[in-house]
C-alpha cells in the first residue's frame, strides 16, 4: 500500500569504487531521473550514477 498513490518506477543509484550501491532517489519519469543523475555526476565525484527501472510488482495482496 502506498501513502500517496504516486508511481515512482525510476531509481537513481550511486555506485562507489568498491561496488557498493545506494539508492539516491525515486522518480516518476526516466528523463527526471537522468537529469538528477547528470547533475550529481557533474559535481566531479568519482561516483557512478545510474538510472534503473524498478521491477514491476503485482497489486494483489
PDB file of N, CA, C and O in Angstrom, chain B, residues numbered from 101:
ATOM      1  N   UNK B 101       0.856  -1.179   0.000  1.00  0.00           N
ATOM      2  CA  UNK B 101       0.000   0.000   0.000  1.00  0.00           C
ATOM      3  C   UNK B 101       0.895   1.234   0.000  1.00  0.00           C
ATOM      4  O   UNK B 101       1.951   1.257   0.633  1.00  0.00           O
ATOM      5  N   UNK B 102       0.457   2.239  -0.711  1.00  0.00           N
ATOM      6  CA  UNK B 102       1.235   3.466  -0.822  1.00  0.00           C
ATOM      7  C   UNK B 102       0.487   4.609  -0.151  1.00  0.00           C
ATOM      8  O   UNK B 102      -0.732   4.720  -0.277  1.00  0.00           O
ATOM      9  N   UNK B 103       1.212   5.447   0.552  1.00  0.00           N
ATOM     10  CA  UNK B 103       0.585   6.585   1.222  1.00  0.00           C
ATOM     11  C   UNK B 103       0.074   7.612   0.226  1.00  0.00           C
ATOM     12  O   UNK B 103      -1.026   8.140   0.387  1.00  0.00           O
ATOM     13  N   UNK B 104       0.868   7.899  -0.806  1.00  0.00           N
ATOM     14  CA  UNK B 104       0.497   8.968  -1.731  1.00  0.00           C
ATOM     15  C   UNK B 104      -0.153   8.459  -3.002  1.00  0.00           C
ATOM     16  O   UNK B 104      -0.817   9.223  -3.702  1.00  0.00           O
ATOM     17  N   UNK B 105       0.022   7.193  -3.312  1.00  0.00           N
ATOM     18  CA  UNK B 105      -0.517   6.659  -4.548  1.00  0.00           C
ATOM     19  C   UNK B 105       0.353   6.981  -5.752  1.00  0.00           C
ATOM     20  O   UNK B 105       0.014   6.585  -6.867  1.00  0.00           O
ATOM     21  N   UNK B 106       1.469   7.691  -5.565  1.00  0.00           N
ATOM     22  CA  UNK B 106       2.356   8.062  -6.660  1.00  0.00           C
ATOM     23  C   UNK B 106       3.120   6.845  -7.153  1.00  0.00           C
ATOM     24  O   UNK B 106       3.526   5.987  -6.369  1.00  0.00           O
ATOM     25  N   UNK B 107       3.308   6.788  -8.463  1.00  0.00           N
ATOM     26  CA  UNK B 107       4.092   5.718  -9.065  1.00  0.00           C
ATOM     27  C   UNK B 107       5.457   6.305  -9.399  1.00  0.00           C
ATOM     28  O   UNK B 107       5.565   7.228 -10.207  1.00  0.00           O
ATOM     29  N   UNK B 108       6.489   5.768  -8.778  1.00  0.00           N
ATOM     30  CA  UNK B 108       7.849   6.265  -8.975  1.00  0.00           C
ATOM     31  C   UNK B 108       8.754   5.093  -9.369  1.00  0.00           C
ATOM     32  O   UNK B 108       9.511   4.588  -8.539  1.00  0.00           O
ATOM     33  N   UNK B 109       8.677   4.662 -10.624  1.00  0.00           N
ATOM     34  CA  UNK B 109       9.383   3.450 -11.036  1.00  0.00           C
ATOM     35  C   UNK B 109      10.857   3.638 -11.389  1.00  0.00           C
ATOM     36  O   UNK B 109      11.561   2.651 -11.599  1.00  0.00           O
ATOM     37  N   UNK B 110      11.338   4.873 -11.457  1.00  0.00           N
ATOM     38  CA  UNK B 110      12.723   5.111 -11.879  1.00  0.00           C
ATOM     39  C   UNK B 110      13.607   5.453 -10.693  1.00  0.00           C
ATOM     40  O   UNK B 110      13.281   6.333  -9.896  1.00  0.00           O
ATOM     41  N   UNK B 111      14.730   4.748 -10.579  1.00  0.00           N
ATOM     42  CA  UNK B 111      15.662   4.932  -9.474  1.00  0.00           C
ATOM     43  C   UNK B 111      16.943   5.566  -9.962  1.00  0.00           C
ATOM     44  O   UNK B 111      17.381   5.313 -11.085  1.00  0.00           O
ATOM     45  N   UNK B 112      17.552   6.398  -9.116  1.00  0.00           N
ATOM     46  CA  UNK B 112      18.923   6.846  -9.331  1.00  0.00           C
ATOM     47  C   UNK B 112      19.747   6.107  -8.285  1.00  0.00           C
ATOM     48  O   UNK B 112      19.467   6.182  -7.088  1.00  0.00           O
ATOM     49  N   UNK B 113      20.765   5.391  -8.753  1.00  0.00           N
ATOM     50  CA  UNK B 113      21.624   4.577  -7.902  1.00  0.00           C
ATOM     51  C   UNK B 113      23.040   5.138  -7.954  1.00  0.00           C
ATOM     52  O   UNK B 113      23.551   5.452  -9.029  1.00  0.00           O
ATOM     53  N   UNK B 114      23.671   5.264  -6.793  1.00  0.00           N
ATOM     54  CA  UNK B 114      25.081   5.669  -6.727  1.00  0.00           C
ATOM     55  C   UNK B 114      25.902   4.431  -6.428  1.00  0.00           C
ATOM     56  O   UNK B 114      25.611   3.689  -5.489  1.00  0.00           O
ATOM     57  N   UNK B 115      26.935   4.214  -7.239  1.00  0.00           N
ATOM     58  CA  UNK B 115      27.833   3.089  -7.014  1.00  0.00           C
ATOM     59  C   UNK B 115      29.229   3.625  -6.727  1.00  0.00           C
ATOM     60  O   UNK B 115      29.756   4.440  -7.484  1.00  0.00           O
ATOM     61  N   UNK B 116      29.829   3.163  -5.625  1.00  0.00           N
ATOM     62  CA  UNK B 116      31.161   3.653  -5.270  1.00  0.00           C
ATOM     63  C   UNK B 116      32.240   2.743  -5.853  1.00  0.00           C
ATOM     64  O   UNK B 116      31.940   1.767  -6.541  1.00  0.00           O
ATOM     65  N   UNK B 117      33.487   3.073  -5.572  1.00  0.00           N
ATOM     66  CA  UNK B 117      34.621   2.345  -6.132  1.00  0.00           C
ATOM     67  C   UNK B 117      34.685   0.884  -5.693  1.00  0.00           C
ATOM     68  O   UNK B 117      35.274   0.058  -6.391  1.00  0.00           O
ATOM     69  N   UNK B 118      34.094   0.557  -4.559  1.00  0.00           N
ATOM     70  CA  UNK B 118      34.089  -0.816  -4.061  1.00  0.00           C
ATOM     71  C   UNK B 118      32.883  -1.617  -4.566  1.00  0.00           C
ATOM     72  O   UNK B 118      32.726  -2.787  -4.216  1.00  0.00           O
ATOM     73  N   UNK B 119      32.046  -1.002  -5.373  1.00  0.00           N
ATOM     74  CA  UNK B 119      30.879  -1.690  -5.906  1.00  0.00           C
ATOM     75  C   UNK B 119      29.640  -1.612  -5.039  1.00  0.00           C
ATOM     76  O   UNK B 119      28.614  -2.205  -5.373  1.00  0.00           O
ATOM     77  N   UNK B 120      29.717  -0.887  -3.925  1.00  0.00           N
ATOM     78  CA  UNK B 120      28.540  -0.704  -3.067  1.00  0.00           C
ATOM     79  C   UNK B 120      27.546   0.199  -3.782  1.00  0.00           C
ATOM     80  O   UNK B 120      27.929   1.202  -4.384  1.00  0.00           O
ATOM     81  N   UNK B 121      26.271  -0.159  -3.713  1.00  0.00           N
ATOM     82  CA  UNK B 121      25.229   0.601  -4.401  1.00  0.00           C
ATOM     83  C   UNK B 121      24.234   1.152  -3.398  1.00  0.00           C
ATOM     84  O   UNK B 121      23.829   0.469  -2.457  1.00  0.00           O
ATOM     85  N   UNK B 122      23.843   2.419  -3.621  1.00  0.00           N
ATOM     86  CA  UNK B 122      22.912   3.104  -2.725  1.00  0.00           C
ATOM     87  C   UNK B 122      21.846   3.813  -3.548  1.00  0.00           C
ATOM     88  O   UNK B 122      22.160   4.486  -4.530  1.00  0.00           O
ATOM     89  N   UNK B 123      20.606   3.666  -3.155  1.00  0.00           N
ATOM     90  CA  UNK B 123      19.528   4.371  -3.842  1.00  0.00           C
ATOM     91  C   UNK B 123      19.555   5.832  -3.415  1.00  0.00           C
ATOM     92  O   UNK B 123      19.516   6.149  -2.226  1.00  0.00           O
ATOM     93  N   UNK B 124      19.622   6.714  -4.404  1.00  0.00           N
ATOM     94  CA  UNK B 124      19.654   8.150  -4.154  1.00  0.00           C
ATOM     95  C   UNK B 124      18.239   8.718  -4.158  1.00  0.00           C
ATOM     96  O   UNK B 124      17.918   9.585  -3.345  1.00  0.00           O
ATOM     97  N   UNK B 125      17.396   8.243  -5.059  1.00  0.00           N
ATOM     98  CA  UNK B 125      16.033   8.752  -5.142  1.00  0.00           C
ATOM     99  C   UNK B 125      15.190   7.970  -6.115  1.00  0.00           C
ATOM    100  O   UNK B 125      15.699   7.176  -6.906  1.00  0.00           O
ATOM    101  N   UNK B 126      13.884   8.203  -6.050  1.00  0.00           N
ATOM    102  CA  UNK B 126      12.907   7.582  -6.951  1.00  0.00           C
ATOM    103  C   UNK B 126      12.183   8.683  -7.698  1.00  0.00           C
ATOM    104  O   UNK B 126      11.891   9.739  -7.138  1.00  0.00           O
ATOM    105  N   UNK B 127      11.892   8.429  -8.983  1.00  0.00           N
ATOM    106  CA  UNK B 127      11.313   9.463  -9.835  1.00  0.00           C
ATOM    107  C   UNK B 127      10.232   8.875 -10.727  1.00  0.00           C
ATOM    108  O   UNK B 127      10.223   7.678 -11.012  1.00  0.00           O
ATOM    109  N   UNK B 128       9.326   9.736 -11.160  1.00  0.00           N
ATOM    110  CA  UNK B 128       8.188   9.309 -11.971  1.00  0.00           C
ATOM    111  C   UNK B 128       8.576   9.026 -13.419  1.00  0.00           C
ATOM    112  O   UNK B 128       7.998   8.145 -14.057  1.00  0.00           O
ATOM    113  N   UNK B 129       9.549   9.766 -13.938  1.00  0.00           N
ATOM    114  CA  UNK B 129       9.931   9.596 -15.341  1.00  0.00           C
ATOM    115  C   UNK B 129      11.426   9.334 -15.463  1.00  0.00           C
ATOM    116  O   UNK B 129      12.226   9.736 -14.617  1.00  0.00           O
ATOM    117  N   UNK B 130      11.770   8.649 -16.542  1.00  0.00           N
ATOM    118  CA  UNK B 130      13.179   8.379 -16.801  1.00  0.00           C
ATOM    119  C   UNK B 130      13.952   9.679 -17.010  1.00  0.00           C
ATOM    120  O   UNK B 130      15.071   9.824 -16.518  1.00  0.00           O
ATOM    121  N   UNK B 131      13.359  10.624 -17.739  1.00  0.00           N
ATOM    122  CA  UNK B 131      14.067  11.874 -18.005  1.00  0.00           C
ATOM    123  C   UNK B 131      14.365  12.639 -16.711  1.00  0.00           C
ATOM    124  O   UNK B 131      15.429  13.244 -16.578  1.00  0.00           O
ATOM    125  N   UNK B 132      13.443  12.613 -15.773  1.00  0.00           N
ATOM    126  CA  UNK B 132      13.665  13.271 -14.486  1.00  0.00           C
ATOM    127  C   UNK B 132      14.820  12.593 -13.737  1.00  0.00           C
ATOM    128  O   UNK B 132      15.683  13.271 -13.181  1.00  0.00           O
ATOM    129  N   UNK B 133      14.831  11.272 -13.725  1.00  0.00           N
ATOM    130  CA  UNK B 133      15.897  10.531 -13.055  1.00  0.00           C
ATOM    131  C   UNK B 133      17.245  10.784 -13.721  1.00  0.00           C
ATOM    132  O   UNK B 133      18.254  10.947 -13.036  1.00  0.00           O
ATOM    133  N   UNK B 134      17.268  10.817 -15.050  1.00  0.00           N
ATOM    134  CA  UNK B 134      18.515  11.069 -15.768  1.00  0.00           C
ATOM    135  C   UNK B 134      19.037  12.479 -15.512  1.00  0.00           C
ATOM    136  O   UNK B 134      20.246  12.693 -15.428  1.00  0.00           O
ATOM    137  N   UNK B 135      18.135  13.426 -15.389  1.00  0.00           N
ATOM    138  CA  UNK B 135      18.538  14.805 -15.084  1.00  0.00           C
ATOM    139  C   UNK B 135      19.219  14.880 -13.717  1.00  0.00           C
ATOM    140  O   UNK B 135      20.259  15.522 -13.567  1.00  0.00           O
ATOM    141  N   UNK B 136      18.629  14.225 -12.734  1.00  0.00           N
ATOM    142  CA  UNK B 136      19.209  14.214 -11.386  1.00  0.00           C
ATOM    143  C   UNK B 136      20.562  13.509 -11.400  1.00  0.00           C
ATOM    144  O   UNK B 136      21.523  14.006 -10.815  1.00  0.00           O
ATOM    145  N   UNK B 137      20.645  12.357 -12.063  1.00  0.00           N
ATOM    146  CA  UNK B 137      21.906  11.619 -12.133  1.00  0.00           C
ATOM    147  C   UNK B 137      22.982  12.460 -12.817  1.00  0.00           C
ATOM    148  O   UNK B 137      24.138  12.452 -12.394  1.00  0.00           O
ATOM    149  N   UNK B 138      22.613  13.177 -13.858  1.00  0.00           N
ATOM    150  CA  UNK B 138      23.562  14.036 -14.559  1.00  0.00           C
ATOM    151  C   UNK B 138      24.079  15.163 -13.681  1.00  0.00           C
ATOM    152  O   UNK B 138      25.271  15.470 -13.692  1.00  0.00           O
ATOM    153  N   UNK B 139      23.184  15.778 -12.922  1.00  0.00           N
ATOM    154  CA  UNK B 139      23.607  16.857 -12.015  1.00  0.00           C
ATOM    155  C   UNK B 139      24.546  16.336 -10.935  1.00  0.00           C
ATOM    156  O   UNK B 139      25.525  16.996 -10.587  1.00  0.00           O
ATOM    157  N   UNK B 140      24.249  15.154 -10.404  1.00  0.00           N
ATOM    158  CA  UNK B 140      25.111  14.575  -9.371  1.00  0.00           C
ATOM    159  C   UNK B 140      26.476  14.208  -9.947  1.00  0.00           C
ATOM    160  O   UNK B 140      27.499  14.454  -9.308  1.00  0.00           O
ATOM    161  N   UNK B 141      26.506  13.634 -11.125  1.00  0.00           N
ATOM    162  CA  UNK B 141      27.770  13.246 -11.763  1.00  0.00           C
ATOM    163  C   UNK B 141      28.616  14.466 -12.092  1.00  0.00           C
ATOM    164  O   UNK B 141      29.845  14.392 -12.065  1.00  0.00           O
ATOM    165  N   UNK B 142      27.977  15.584 -12.403  1.00  0.00           N
ATOM    166  CA  UNK B 142      28.693  16.807 -12.778  1.00  0.00           C
ATOM    167  C   UNK B 142      29.422  17.442 -11.600  1.00  0.00           C
ATOM    168  O   UNK B 142      30.246  18.336 -11.792  1.00  0.00           O
ATOM    169  N   UNK B 143      29.133  16.999 -10.404  1.00  0.00           N
ATOM    170  CA  UNK B 143      29.792  17.562  -9.214  1.00  0.00           C
ATOM    171  C   UNK B 143      31.265  17.176  -9.137  1.00  0.00           C
ATOM    172  O   UNK B 143      32.016  17.748  -8.346  1.00  0.00           O
ATOM    173  N   UNK B 144      31.685  16.200  -9.960  1.00  0.00           N
ATOM    174  CA  UNK B 144      33.086  15.843 -10.017  1.00  0.00           C
ATOM    175  C   UNK B 144      33.527  14.738  -9.076  1.00  0.00           C
ATOM    176  O   UNK B 144      34.721  14.453  -8.984  1.00  0.00           O
ATOM    177  N   UNK B 145      32.599  14.110  -8.376  1.00  0.00           N
ATOM    178  CA  UNK B 145      32.961  12.998  -7.504  1.00  0.00           C
ATOM    179  C   UNK B 145      33.283  11.777  -8.354  1.00  0.00           C
ATOM    180  O   UNK B 145      32.884  11.698  -9.516  1.00  0.00           O
ATOM    181  N   UNK B 146      34.001  10.834  -7.778  1.00  0.00           N
ATOM    182  CA  UNK B 146      34.362   9.614  -8.501  1.00  0.00           C
ATOM    183  C   UNK B 146      33.279   8.548  -8.379  1.00  0.00           C
ATOM    184  O   UNK B 146      33.563   7.357  -8.503  1.00  0.00           O
ATOM    185  N   UNK B 147      32.076   8.956  -8.143  1.00  0.00           N
ATOM    186  CA  UNK B 147      30.974   8.008  -8.015  1.00  0.00           C
ATOM    187  C   UNK B 147      30.311   7.812  -9.370  1.00  0.00           C
ATOM    188  O   UNK B 147      30.329   8.708 -10.214  1.00  0.00           O
ATOM    189  N   UNK B 148      29.733   6.649  -9.573  1.00  0.00           N
ATOM    190  CA  UNK B 148      28.976   6.348 -10.778  1.00  0.00           C
ATOM    191  C   UNK B 148      27.495   6.452 -10.430  1.00  0.00           C
ATOM    192  O   UNK B 148      27.039   5.849  -9.458  1.00  0.00           O
ATOM    193  N   UNK B 149      26.755   7.205 -11.212  1.00  0.00           N
ATOM    194  CA  UNK B 149      25.314   7.336 -11.003  1.00  0.00           C
ATOM    195  C   UNK B 149      24.608   6.692 -12.187  1.00  0.00           C
ATOM    196  O   UNK B 149      24.887   7.025 -13.339  1.00  0.00           O
ATOM    197  N   UNK B 150      23.692   5.767 -11.900  1.00  0.00           N
ATOM    198  CA  UNK B 150      22.957   5.074 -12.949  1.00  0.00           C
ATOM    199  C   UNK B 150      21.468   5.200 -12.707  1.00  0.00           C
ATOM    200  O   UNK B 150      21.015   5.390 -11.578  1.00  0.00           O
ATOM    201  N   UNK B 151      20.716   5.091 -13.789  1.00  0.00           N
ATOM    202  CA  UNK B 151      19.255   5.131 -13.726  1.00  0.00           C
ATOM    203  C   UNK B 151      18.752   3.730 -14.036  1.00  0.00           C
ATOM    204  O   UNK B 151      19.161   3.118 -15.023  1.00  0.00           O
ATOM    205  N   UNK B 152      17.863   3.228 -13.190  1.00  0.00           N
ATOM    206  CA  UNK B 152      17.282   1.897 -13.374  1.00  0.00           C
ATOM    207  C   UNK B 152      15.787   1.956 -13.139  1.00  0.00           C
ATOM    208  O   UNK B 152      15.299   2.762 -12.347  1.00  0.00           O
ATOM    209  N   UNK B 153      15.067   1.097 -13.834  1.00  0.00           N
ATOM    210  CA  UNK B 153      13.628   0.968 -13.609  1.00  0.00           C
ATOM    211  C   UNK B 153      13.406  -0.141 -12.582  1.00  0.00           C
ATOM    212  O   UNK B 153      14.043  -1.193 -12.646  1.00  0.00           O
ATOM    213  N   UNK B 154      12.507   0.098 -11.647  1.00  0.00           N
ATOM    214  CA  UNK B 154      12.209  -0.923 -10.632  1.00  0.00           C
ATOM    215  C   UNK B 154      11.450  -2.062 -11.293  1.00  0.00           C
ATOM    216  O   UNK B 154      10.826  -1.886 -12.339  1.00  0.00           O
ATOM    217  N   UNK B 155      11.512  -3.208 -10.681  1.00  0.00           N
ATOM    218  CA  UNK B 155      10.777  -4.370 -11.165  1.00  0.00           C
ATOM    219  C   UNK B 155       9.282  -4.142 -10.919  1.00  0.00           C
ATOM    220  O   UNK B 155       8.885  -3.588  -9.893  1.00  0.00           O
ATOM    221  N   UNK B 156       8.481  -4.571 -11.859  1.00  0.00           N
ATOM    222  CA  UNK B 156       7.024  -4.438 -11.707  1.00  0.00           C
ATOM    223  C   UNK B 156       6.558  -5.348 -10.579  1.00  0.00           C
ATOM    224  O   UNK B 156       7.019  -6.482 -10.444  1.00  0.00           O
ATOM    225  N   UNK B 157       5.636  -4.832  -9.775  1.00  0.00           N
ATOM    226  CA  UNK B 157       5.075  -5.628  -8.684  1.00  0.00           C
ATOM    227  C   UNK B 157       3.580  -5.739  -8.875  1.00  0.00           C
ATOM    228  O   UNK B 157       2.942  -4.826  -9.400  1.00  0.00           O
ATOM    229  N   UNK B 158       3.031  -6.837  -8.459  1.00  0.00           N
ATOM    230  CA  UNK B 158       1.593  -7.026  -8.558  1.00  0.00           C
ATOM    231  C   UNK B 158       0.855  -6.188  -7.538  1.00  0.00           C
ATOM    232  O   UNK B 158       1.401  -5.864  -6.484  1.00  0.00           O
ATOM    233  N   UNK B 159      -0.379  -5.836  -7.842  1.00  0.00           N
ATOM    234  CA  UNK B 159      -1.161  -5.034  -6.899  1.00  0.00           C
ATOM    235  C   UNK B 159      -2.020  -5.896  -5.994  1.00  0.00           C
ATOM    236  O   UNK B 159      -2.712  -5.384  -5.114  1.00  0.00           O
ATOM    237  N   UNK B 160      -1.978  -7.206  -6.207  1.00  0.00           N
ATOM    238  CA  UNK B 160      -2.782  -8.092  -5.371  1.00  0.00           C
ATOM    239  C   UNK B 160      -2.145  -8.312  -4.024  1.00  0.00           C
ATOM    240  O   UNK B 160      -0.924  -8.232  -3.884  1.00  0.00           O
ATOM    241  N   UNK B 161      -2.983  -8.595  -3.012  1.00  0.00           N
ATOM    242  CA  UNK B 161      -2.451  -8.798  -1.666  1.00  0.00           C
ATOM    243  C   UNK B 161      -2.265 -10.233  -1.486  1.00  0.00           C
ATOM    244  O   UNK B 161      -1.822 -10.670  -0.424  1.00  0.00           O
TER     245      UNK B 161
END
